[in-house]
Amino acid sequence: FLVGLEKLGKGDWRGISRNYVTTRTPTQVASHAHKYFIWLATMNKKKRRSSLFELVQIT
């Protein structure tokens, strides 16, 4: 999935389905992509928060 996303770009679910994830329909690939981008955004927020708290010194 990730290789297809990198090569074909976001939104070409039919191309990713045909060429990279042949066991899934374009609709299934789109659903997976939606969940993946939500997860990615959540992970980025968690990383930002943790790094922010690491900068604060407790006295």
N, CA, C and O of each residue as an XYZ file, in Angstrom:
236
protein
N       0.823     -1.195      0.000
C       0.000      0.000      0.000
C       0.864      1.255      0.000
O       0.636      2.176     -0.783
N       1.860      1.282      0.888
C       2.686      2.481      1.013
C       3.516      2.745     -0.243
O       3.718      3.896     -0.629
N       3.990      1.684     -0.869
C       4.751      1.851     -2.115
C       3.843      2.430     -3.199
O       4.237      3.348     -3.918
N       2.641      1.899     -3.311
C       1.682      2.413     -4.285
C       1.302      3.851     -4.009
O       1.169      4.648     -4.938
N       1.130      4.188     -2.762
C       0.802      5.556     -2.377
C       1.933      6.499     -2.761
O       1.690      7.596     -3.263
N       3.161      6.073     -2.527
C       4.319      6.900     -2.871
C       4.450      7.078     -4.388
O       4.741      8.175     -4.864
N       4.236      6.002     -5.137
C       4.430      6.056     -6.595
C       3.266      6.740     -7.311
O       3.486      7.525     -8.233
N       2.034      6.452     -6.896
C       0.863      6.953     -7.622
C       0.234      8.186     -6.982
O      -0.477      8.937     -7.649
N       0.487      8.394     -5.713
C      -0.054      9.561     -5.036
C      -1.392      9.300     -4.370
O      -2.055      8.289     -4.599
N      -1.750     10.254     -3.540
C      -3.001     10.165     -2.786
C      -4.183     10.350     -3.735
O      -4.220     11.306     -4.510
N      -5.134      9.443     -3.673
C      -6.344      9.559     -4.476
C      -6.453      8.576     -5.622
O      -7.550      8.358     -6.136
N      -5.345      7.976     -6.040
C      -5.403      7.002     -7.138
C      -5.626      5.607     -6.565
O      -4.786      4.720     -6.714
N      -6.765      5.428     -5.909
C      -7.049      4.164     -5.224
C      -7.226      3.027     -6.218
O      -6.861      1.888     -5.926
N      -7.776      3.319     -7.378
C      -7.948      2.284     -8.401
C      -6.587      1.775     -8.872
O      -6.394      0.569     -9.021
N      -5.651      2.681     -9.104
C      -4.310      2.288     -9.533
C      -3.578      1.495     -8.466
O      -2.902      0.512     -8.770
N      -3.709      1.919     -7.220
C      -3.077      1.189     -6.115
C      -3.695     -0.195     -6.002
O      -2.991     -1.179     -5.778
N      -5.008     -0.269     -6.156
C      -5.700     -1.555     -6.085
C      -5.272     -2.490     -7.214
O      -5.030     -3.674     -6.979
N      -5.179     -1.975     -8.414
C      -4.826     -2.810     -9.573
C      -3.371     -3.260     -9.558
O      -3.072     -4.391     -9.939
N      -2.463     -2.388     -9.122
C      -1.035     -2.651     -9.297
C      -0.276     -3.033     -8.030
O       0.779     -3.661     -8.118
N      -0.784     -2.672     -6.864
C      -0.013     -2.891     -5.642
C      -0.725     -3.759     -4.613
O      -0.096     -4.602     -3.974
N      -2.015     -3.565     -4.448
C      -2.779     -4.347     -3.470
C      -3.892     -5.050     -4.243
O      -5.062     -4.677     -4.158
N      -3.506     -6.061     -4.988
C      -4.441     -6.700     -5.921
C      -5.540     -7.501     -5.234
O      -6.514     -7.891     -5.876
N      -5.393     -7.748     -3.937
C      -6.409     -8.509     -3.205
C      -7.517     -7.619     -2.651
O      -8.439     -8.115     -2.003
N      -7.440     -6.308     -2.896
C      -8.444     -5.379     -2.372
C      -9.046     -4.540     -3.492
O      -8.386     -4.239     -4.486
N     -10.303     -4.170     -3.313
C     -10.987     -3.309     -4.282
C     -10.551     -1.859     -4.060
O     -10.012     -1.529     -3.003
N     -10.782     -0.991     -5.050
C     -10.455      0.426     -4.852
C     -11.164      1.038     -3.638
O     -10.590      1.878     -2.945
N     -12.390      0.626     -3.384
C     -13.121      1.132     -2.216
C     -12.439      0.707     -0.921
O     -12.331      1.500      0.015
N     -11.982     -0.533     -0.864
C     -11.291     -1.020      0.326
C      -9.959     -0.301      0.523
O      -9.577      0.011      1.651
N      -9.255     -0.040     -0.578
C      -7.985      0.683     -0.497
C      -8.233      2.109     -0.004
O      -7.477      2.617      0.823
N      -9.278      2.752     -0.501
C      -9.617      4.110     -0.068
C      -9.967      4.140      1.410
O      -9.572      5.065      2.121
N     -10.699      3.144      1.879
C     -11.057      3.063      3.293
C      -9.810      2.884      4.154
O      -9.669      3.517      5.201
N      -8.917      2.024      3.705
C      -7.669      1.810      4.435
C      -6.842      3.097      4.466
O      -6.265      3.446      5.496
N      -6.788      3.798      3.332
C      -6.024      5.042      3.255
C      -6.586      6.078      4.221
O      -5.831      6.780      4.893
N      -7.899      6.170      4.288
C      -8.543      7.115      5.203
C      -8.121      6.832      6.645
O      -7.741      7.745      7.378
N      -8.191      5.571      7.041
C      -7.797      5.186      8.398
C      -6.310      5.416      8.626
O      -5.904      5.824      9.714
N      -5.490      5.157      7.600
C      -4.045      5.351      7.708
C      -3.718      6.821      7.944
O      -2.880      7.135      8.789
N      -4.370      7.734      7.205
C      -4.085      9.157      7.366
C      -4.569      9.678      8.718
O      -3.936     10.564      9.292
N      -5.663      9.153      9.229
C      -6.113      9.517     10.579
C      -5.089      9.052     11.604
O      -4.736      9.802     12.514
N      -4.609      7.821     11.462
C      -3.600      7.278     12.373
C      -2.318      8.105     12.301
O      -1.712      8.401     13.331
N      -1.901      8.481     11.088
C      -0.686      9.258     10.898
C      -0.800     10.613     11.587
O       0.147     11.061     12.233
N      -1.941     11.262     11.457
C      -2.158     12.553     12.107
C      -2.131     12.406     13.622
O      -1.588     13.261     14.320
N      -2.709     11.335     14.129
C      -2.704     11.081     15.570
C      -1.284     10.866     16.074
O      -0.912     11.381     17.129
N      -0.494     10.111     15.329
C       0.890      9.856     15.735
C       1.711     11.143     15.721
O       2.540     11.353     16.606
N       1.493     11.997     14.738
C       2.218     13.266     14.673
C       1.864     14.159     15.854
O       2.739     14.829     16.403
N       0.593     14.180     16.254
C       0.185     14.988     17.402
C       0.815     14.460     18.679
O       1.268     15.242     19.515
N       0.850     13.144     18.840
C       1.452     12.552     20.030
C       2.930     12.881     20.108
O       3.440     13.188     21.185
N       3.620     12.822     18.987
C       5.045     13.134     18.970
C       5.275     14.588     19.336
O       6.188     14.896     20.103
N       4.464     15.482     18.800
C       4.621     16.898     19.109
C       4.375     17.159     20.585
O       5.126     17.908     21.209
N       3.353     16.564     21.148
C       3.050     16.781     22.561
C       4.170     16.277     23.457
O       4.588     16.970     24.384
N       4.653     15.079     23.185
C       5.680     14.523     24.051
C       6.954     15.346     23.974
O       7.612     15.547     24.994
N       7.319     15.825     22.797
C       8.535     16.612     22.684
C       8.359     17.964     23.379
O       9.325     18.516     23.906
N       7.145     18.498     23.384
C       6.889     19.757     24.059
C       7.076     19.600     25.565
O       7.677     20.463     26.205
N       6.571     18.512     26.137
C       6.704     18.293     27.568
C       8.138     17.986     27.975
O       8.535     18.267     29.106
N       8.911     17.416     27.073
C      10.304     17.138     27.386
C      11.103     18.426     27.530
O      12.124     18.443     28.217
N      10.656     19.501     26.894
C      11.374     20.768     26.964
C      11.108     21.516     28.268
O      11.904     22.370     28.660
N      10.011     21.213     28.939
C       9.640     21.907     30.170
C      10.418     21.320     31.335
O      10.422     20.107     31.544
N      11.082     22.195     32.096
C      11.831     21.732     33.261
C      10.989     21.927     34.513
O      10.379     22.978     34.711
N      10.967     20.919     35.335
C      10.233     20.993     36.598
C      11.221     21.431     37.672
O      12.276     20.820     37.844
N      10.869     22.505     38.401
C      11.787     23.003     39.443
C      11.229     22.818     40.820
O      11.874     23.183     41.802
